[in-house]
Amino acid sequence: MSMLVKKFSLNFLIVFVIRTIFIYVFRFAEFELDNSISMSLGLAIGLTYVQWMREDKTKMTKDYYNQNAKEFVENTLNADMTSLYNQFEKYLKKGDRILDLGCGSGRDSLYFISKGYEVVAVDYSEELTKMASDLLDREVMMLDMREMNFCDEFDGIWACASILHISRDEIEKVMANCESALKQGGIFYLSFKYGNKEAFRNERFFNYYNEGSFEDLSKRFPGLKVLETWRTRDVRVARKDECWLNILIKKEGFRVK
Ligand SMILES: C[S@@+](CC[C@H](N)C(=O)[O-])C[C@H]1O[C@@H](n2cnc3c(N)ncnc32)[C@H](O)[C@@H]1O
């Protein structure tokens, strides 16, 4: 069963159960409830529950980065990302404008700045934003990628291990935000832990993709052409058994003549 069908069935079940509870509670109180009112109440509570679950996942993950910022930076700042930079830079030229989306420590922004790119670094964690600002000696924007609204601004988006924290019911919104932020012909790098599931791990929420499930997602964005997907091992020695899915996308878009 596809993820969407499972999610729809679960939400439907929640709404149905809440509605039934309502009917019995009101009946017990000898108050006859109109069917459409009980359905609307069930729906409203069900949707509030879904929104609450969604925000809870985001809050837990963000709290993790805020509470463990120092340790996270120590563990990731010196990771060797050379081979990934090389793949991304094949499509860029000096002076191009790059959005480092979910920049964490600021490691990759520091590299891109040193290579002569114009870099905008953003993250939603207050603590990581401060630490990255110190590293880069410039302002790092505090921004939630689900809310961003850049338009035709970037030649490249670098989203290294960051969109992986967005759940399947919100990832299309984030992909659309990235598509809008890219210029025509812009390049978009993103990476996920390899697999096909959503799960909590070490107090953070993760959305895993493999080639097949990412292809299903990318089909919903005809203006984004997947150029390459490839697998890598984690560059941190302690995590070398973990596999990553890397993706490079080009914004082609459609021009109306
Ligand atoms: C696994 S870390 C990767 C950090 C960095 N890109 C790297 O490769 O070291 C995930 C990063 O994404 C950020 N992040 C997660 N969800 C975000 C969101 N909705 N908006 C902006 N940043 C987000 C986290 O704060 C964290 O810095």
The ligand as an SDF file (V2000), in Angstrom:
LIG
                    3D

 27 29  0  0  0  0  0  0  0  0999 V2000
   21.6800   16.8190    9.6500 C   0  0  0  0  0  0  0  0  0  0  0  0
   21.8290   18.5520    9.8010 S   0  0  0  0  0  0  0  0  0  0  0  0
   22.7940   18.9650    8.3610 C   0  0  0  0  0  0  0  0  0  0  0  0
   23.5220   20.2740    8.5240 C   0  0  0  0  0  0  0  0  0  0  0  0
   24.4520   20.6480    7.3780 C   0  0  0  0  0  0  0  0  0  0  0  0
   23.7350   20.8600    6.1420 N   0  0  0  0  0  0  0  0  0  0  0  0
   25.4930   19.5690    7.2160 C   0  0  0  0  0  0  0  0  0  0  0  0
   25.4960   18.8940    6.1670 O   0  0  0  0  0  0  0  0  0  0  0  0
   26.3090   19.4100    8.1280 O   0  0  0  0  0  0  0  0  0  0  0  0
   20.2150   19.1420    9.3920 C   0  0  0  0  0  0  0  0  0  0  0  0
   20.1160   20.6600    9.4300 C   0  0  0  0  0  0  0  0  0  0  0  0
   18.8770   21.0750    8.8590 O   0  0  0  0  0  0  0  0  0  0  0  0
   18.3010   22.0750    9.6750 C   0  0  0  0  0  0  0  0  0  0  0  0
   16.8430   22.0190    9.4570 N   0  0  0  0  0  0  0  0  0  0  0  0
   16.0090   20.9750    9.6860 C   0  0  0  0  0  0  0  0  0  0  0  0
   14.7450   21.2900    9.3790 N   0  0  0  0  0  0  0  0  0  0  0  0
   14.7850   22.5850    8.9230 C   0  0  0  0  0  0  0  0  0  0  0  0
   13.7830   23.4800    8.4600 C   0  0  0  0  0  0  0  0  0  0  0  0
   12.4930   23.1190    8.4230 N   0  0  0  0  0  0  0  0  0  0  0  0
   14.1620   24.7030    8.0470 N   0  0  0  0  0  0  0  0  0  0  0  0
   15.4800   25.0850    8.1010 C   0  0  0  0  0  0  0  0  0  0  0  0
   16.4640   24.2860    8.5650 N   0  0  0  0  0  0  0  0  0  0  0  0
   16.1220   23.0420    8.9600 C   0  0  0  0  0  0  0  0  0  0  0  0
   18.7310   21.6920   11.0890 C   0  0  0  0  0  0  0  0  0  0  0  0
   18.6520   22.7620   11.9910 O   0  0  0  0  0  0  0  0  0  0  0  0
   20.1570   21.2220   10.8260 C   0  0  0  0  0  0  0  0  0  0  0  0
   21.0680   22.2840   10.8570 O   0  0  0  0  0  0  0  0  0  0  0  0
  1  2  1  0
  2  3  1  0
  2 10  1  0
  3  4  1  0
  4  5  1  0
  5  6  1  0
  5  7  1  0
  7  8  2  0
  7  9  1  0
 10 11  1  0
 11 12  1  0
 11 26  1  0
 12 13  1  0
 13 14  1  0
 13 24  1  0
 14 15  1  0
 14 23  1  0
 15 16  2  0
 16 17  1  0
 17 18  1  0
 17 23  2  0
 18 19  1  0
 18 20  2  0
 20 21  1  0
 21 22  2  0
 22 23  1  0
 24 25  1  0
 24 26  1  0
 26 27  1  0
M  CHG  2   2   1   9  -1
M  END
$$$$
